[in-house]
Amino acid sequence: MASETKLSHTTALILHALDAGLVYGFSVMEMTGLPSGTVYPALRRLERDELICSQWERQSIADAEQRPARKYYKLTVAGRATLEASRRRYPLLERLIPTVEAKQV
């Protein structure tokens, strides 16, 4: 990790959302209720700090669905460790954003 990331409520919320399968910016905004001016800068910081990585989808997929291409995000190993730290620091976030495993039950 490039530098120690502040484990703010916003950071924790976004990491939880990515872990829950919300993998592009707008889906994170919808689930968390955070505005784009908060989510996208936070995603850039998380990527800079190597807690998440991203990849653009193929333009042909976006064109077929008649929308702009999406940038998909996923947690890195360091991101998973930070997510676990956030679960200890903010235990109530589990109730706000269920994990993928909880959705399958």
C-alpha positions as CSV (number, residue, x, y, z in Angstrom):
1,M,0.0,0.0,0.0
2,A,1.5,3.3,-1.0
3,S,0.5,5.1,2.2
4,E,-1.6,4.3,5.2
5,T,-5.2,4.9,4.1
6,K,-7.5,6.7,6.5
7,L,-10.2,4.3,7.5
8,S,-13.0,6.8,7.3
9,H,-16.7,5.9,7.4
10,T,-16.9,6.7,3.6
11,T,-13.9,4.5,2.8
12,A,-15.3,1.6,4.9
13,L,-18.7,2.0,3.2
14,I,-17.2,1.9,-0.3
15,L,-15.1,-1.1,0.5
16,H,-18.2,-2.9,1.9
17,A,-20.1,-2.1,-1.2
18,L,-17.4,-3.4,-3.5
19,D,-17.2,-6.6,-1.4
20,A,-21.0,-7.0,-1.7
21,G,-20.7,-7.1,-5.5
22,L,-21.4,-3.5,-6.4
23,V,-18.5,-3.2,-8.7
24,Y,-18.8,0.1,-10.6
25,G,-19.2,3.7,-9.4
26,F,-22.9,4.3,-10.0
27,S,-23.9,1.0,-8.3
28,V,-21.8,2.1,-5.3
29,M,-23.6,5.5,-5.3
30,E,-27.0,3.8,-5.5
31,M,-26.4,1.4,-2.6
32,T,-24.6,3.9,-0.3
33,G,-26.5,7.0,-1.1
34,L,-23.2,8.9,-1.4
35,P,-22.9,11.5,-4.2
36,S,-20.6,11.1,-7.1
37,G,-18.4,13.9,-5.8
38,T,-17.7,11.7,-2.8
39,V,-17.6,8.2,-4.5
40,Y,-15.4,8.8,-7.5
41,P,-12.6,10.7,-5.7
42,A,-12.7,8.0,-3.0
43,L,-12.4,5.3,-5.6
44,R,-9.4,7.1,-7.1
45,R,-7.7,7.3,-3.7
46,L,-8.4,3.7,-2.9
47,E,-6.9,2.7,-6.3
48,R,-3.9,5.0,-5.7
49,D,-3.4,3.3,-2.3
50,E,-3.6,-0.1,-4.0
51,L,-6.7,-1.2,-2.0
52,I,-8.7,-1.7,-5.2
53,C,-7.9,-2.1,-8.8
54,S,-10.0,-1.3,-11.8
55,Q,-10.6,-2.3,-15.4
56,W,-12.7,-0.7,-18.1
57,E,-15.2,-3.0,-19.8
58,R,-15.0,-3.6,-23.5
59,Q,-16.6,-0.8,-25.5
60,S,-18.6,-3.4,-27.5
61,I,-20.4,-4.5,-24.4
62,A,-21.4,-0.9,-23.5
63,D,-22.4,-0.2,-27.1
64,A,-24.6,-3.3,-27.2
65,E,-26.4,-2.0,-24.1
66,Q,-26.4,1.6,-25.5
67,R,-24.6,3.2,-22.5
68,P,-21.2,4.5,-21.7
69,A,-18.5,2.0,-20.8
70,R,-18.2,1.1,-17.1
71,K,-15.1,1.0,-15.0
72,Y,-15.2,-2.1,-12.8
73,Y,-13.5,-2.2,-9.4
74,K,-12.4,-5.1,-7.2
75,L,-10.7,-5.4,-3.9
76,T,-7.0,-6.2,-3.8
77,V,-5.4,-8.3,-1.0
78,A,-4.5,-5.1,0.9
79,G,-8.1,-3.9,0.3
80,R,-9.5,-7.1,1.9
81,A,-7.3,-6.6,4.9
82,T,-8.5,-3.0,5.2
83,L,-12.1,-4.2,4.8
84,E,-11.6,-6.6,7.7
85,A,-10.2,-3.7,9.8
86,S,-13.2,-1.7,8.8
87,R,-15.5,-4.5,10.0
88,R,-13.9,-4.3,13.4
89,R,-14.1,-0.5,13.5
90,Y,-17.6,0.0,12.0
91,P,-19.5,-3.2,12.9
92,L,-22.9,-1.8,12.0
93,L,-21.9,-1.4,8.3
94,E,-22.7,-5.1,7.9
95,R,-26.3,-4.3,8.4
96,L,-26.3,-1.5,5.8
97,I,-24.7,-3.5,3.0
98,P,-25.0,-7.3,3.1
99,T,-22.1,-9.3,1.9
100,V,-22.3,-11.6,-1.2
101,E,-22.5,-14.6,1.1
102,A,-25.5,-13.1,3.0
103,K,-27.3,-12.4,-0.2
104,Q,-27.0,-16.1,-1.3
105,V,-28.7,-17.4,1.9
